[in-house]
């Protein structure tokens, strides 16, 4: 239940208790109210010949209630002040101190796999795929793009590498999709070569892509020992949607949200990092910071 729902319920219970409390604290007000309410039926009987509409009858009842309360307005105001003060104080304390915790705060993350990563478990990259895994018709169509792609996990930023490895693990454990890295680190020369192929490949020149900093990767799926990339495959398309959800939950940016969608692409927009200029040196093998 959200904090807003809790506050609304508290206010409703407070109003109900306030009304009951006023009647018990002030007997004279209670007697006057009951006396006024007792008169209402007879007044309604007298109003029958006038053929009042249901709305008019409701309005008359409401006016009668207001008149009854007005007779003891000062007593009612005092009762409201006395009974409402503790409730208002509780609500103010809640708003100032922030939302209350309804869970055991010793459990930082219900997902044990994520918790293990946060505790410092270092995930290990999978072994390279055999060449025959890439011998499919759809891979052959983009072979000129993949032929010089780097799939060396050690050239990737360590924080990004670990998030991507965790994405792979969760995709397989939760959804049954085994994933494969198509390209990680990309040299500036290769980036310019791809950019020259046209916008259907990439719009980014050298150092305009997170690939040059080891902070981006293009990924696909492995089914029956073969790489599956095609977006026309319903199974793969569902996989890309799940891949986007899982990667985003781990702090990565998914290319499937872009205007020119890149479903297999994820990147890590590392806090404090700005792309646009050459790194000081070629990325060193990934190691824990």
N, C-alpha and C positions, 0 to 999 in steps of 0.2 A: 504494500500500500504506500502511495506517495505521501510526501510531507503535506501537500495541499489537501489531500483527502483526510488526513489525520486532523488537520486544523479545522476543516469544515465540520467533521464529526464532533470535535471538542466544543465548537461553538453551538451546534445544535443541542448537545446534551446540556451545555451551560444555560441556554435559553429555556429549555424545559425545566431544569432544576430551579432556575430563577423564578419562573412563574409559579411553580409549586411552593417554593420557599416564601414568596411574598404572601401567598394565601395563608400559610401557617404562622408566619411571624405577625401578621396584622389581621386579627379576627374581625375587626370592624370593617376592614376593606373586603374581607371574604363575605361577610354578611350582606354588605351593600351590593357586591357583585352578584351574589346568588339571588338577591331580591330583584335586581334588575333583570336577570336572566329568567326569573319566574314570571315576570310581566310580559316577556316577549311573546309566548304562545297566545296569550289573550289578545295582545295587540295584533298579532297576525290573523286571529279569528275575526277581529273587527275589520281588518283590511280586506277580507275575502270578497265582500261585495264590490270592491273597487277593481276586482280582477287584476291583481298585481302580477307582474311577470316574475319568473324565478330570480332574475337579476335584481329587481326592485326589492324583493323579499330579503335577498342576501345583503343588499345594501342597508336595509332597515336594521337587520340583525347586527351588522358591523357598527352602525351608528349607535345602537343601544349599548354595545360593548364599550365603545369609546366613551360614552357618557358615564357609564359605570366606573370606568377607570379614572375619569376626570374628577369624580367626587372625592377620591382619595389620592390625588396626584402627588402631594407632598410626601405622604407616607410611602407611596410606591417608589418615588425617586430615592428616598433614603434607603429603602430595601434594595433597590438596584445597585446603589453605591456600595452598600455593605457586602452584598453577595458577589458582585462582579469583580471587586478589587482583587481577591486571590486568583481568580481565573485570568484576569488581564496580566497579572504579574507572572504567572506561569508561562503564558504565551510570549511575553516579552523576553523572558529568560531563554525560551526555546529559540526564538528568532536570533538573539544575540549570540548564543553559544553554538548555533548551527544545528543541522539535523541530528537527531538521536540515532545511535547505532542499535539496530535490532539483531545484530549478528555477533558471533564470537570474533573479536578483532584479532585474535591470534592467527586466524586463517586469512592470509593476505590475498590469496587467489584460489578459487575452487578448482581451477584447472591444474591438476598436479604436474602436467607436462610443462606448462608455463612457469609454475612455481620452481621447478627444477632448474630451468634456465636462469631465472632470477637469482637463484642461490649460487649460480656460477658453474653449472654443468656445461662442459664444452662439447658441443655436438660435432661429430666427425663427418666430413663429406663422403658420399658414396663412391665406390670405385667407378672408373670410366666405363661407359657402355661399349660393347663390341661394335665394330663398324657395320655389321649387318643390321643393327637396330635402326640405322638411318637409311636403309635400303628400301624405301617405300616411294610410291609414286608422288605423293604430296611433298616429300622431302626433296625428291629429285627436281621438282619445279622451282625450289628456292635454293638449290645446291650452291649456286654461285654466291649466295649470301652467306651460307653456313660454312662453306669450305675452309675459310680462313678464320672462323670464329674461335675465340678462346673459351674453353670450358675448364680452365684451371681455377679451382676454388681458392687456391692460396693467393691469387692476385686480387682478391676481393677484400674490401674493408671487413675487419673482423666482426664488428657489430652487425653489419648488414648480412654477412655470411651466416651468422648464427640465427638471425631472424628468418632468413630464407630456408635454412636447414630445418628450422622448427615448423615453418609453413609446409615443407615437404612431409615431415613426420605427421603433422595433424591431418593433412589431406589424405594420407594413407590410412591412418588409424581411425579417423572419424568417418571418412567418406569412401574409402576403398580406391582412391586414385593414386597411382604411383607416378611421381613426377620426375622430369629430367631437365637438366640445365642445357639450354641450347647455346647461350652465350653470356658471359659475365663481363670481365674487364675487356674494354675495346680501346685499341690505340687511337690516337688522334688521326693518323694516316688512314686507318681503316674507316674511321668515322667520316672523313672527307670523301672517301671512295663511295661509301654508301649514300651520302648526301647527293653525290653527283648522279646517282641512279634515278633521282626524282623523289617527289613527295610521297609516292606510294611506298617507298622504303623508309625514309626519314626526312624530316625537315631540319634536323640539327646538324650543324657543322662541328668541327673539332672544338672540344672544351665547352660545348653547349649541351652536352649530354652527360648524365651521371655515370654512364659507362666508363668514361675516361678516368674516373676517380674510384672505380671499383665499387660504386654504390648503386648499380643497376644490373638487372639480369632479365633475359628472355627465357621463358620456360615453356614446356609442353608436357604431354602425358605419354606414358608407356603402357601399351596394351598388347598382350600376347607377344612381348618381346620386341615390339615395333613402336617407333615414335609416331604419335598422333598429334597433328597440328591443326587440321582442317576445322574451320568454324562451321562447316556444313554438317558435320557429324553431331547429332543431338547429344550423344554421350559426352563428347568433348566440350560442347557448348555449355552443358550443365556443369562440367568440371571447371571451366573458366569462371563461371559465376561463383562457385564455391571457393575457388582459388582467390578470387578478389575479396570475398568476405573474410577468409582466414588471414590473408596477408595484411589487410587493413586492420584487423583486430590486433596485429602484432606491430603496428606503427609504420607499416610500409604504404607507399602510394601505388595504386593499381592503375595501369594504363587503360583499363576498360571503362574508366569514367571520363576519358578525354573525348573531345569532339571528333578527332581522328583516332578511333579506338585501337588500342594495342593490347589485346586481351592477355597475351602471354608475358607482358612487361610489368615488372615491379621495380621500384627504386626506393632508396632510403634517404629522405631529406634530413640529413643528420643535423641536429641542433648546432648552430654556430658555423655551419659550413656554407660557403657560397661558391657556386661554380662560375665559370667564365674566364678563368686564367689557368695556365699550365700548372700542374702540381710541382712541388719542389724537386721531386724525383720520381722515377718509375715506381709504381706500387710495389712494396715489398711483400713477401709472403705473409698472409694473415696470421696474426698472433694475438693472444689475449692481452688487452690493455691493463 
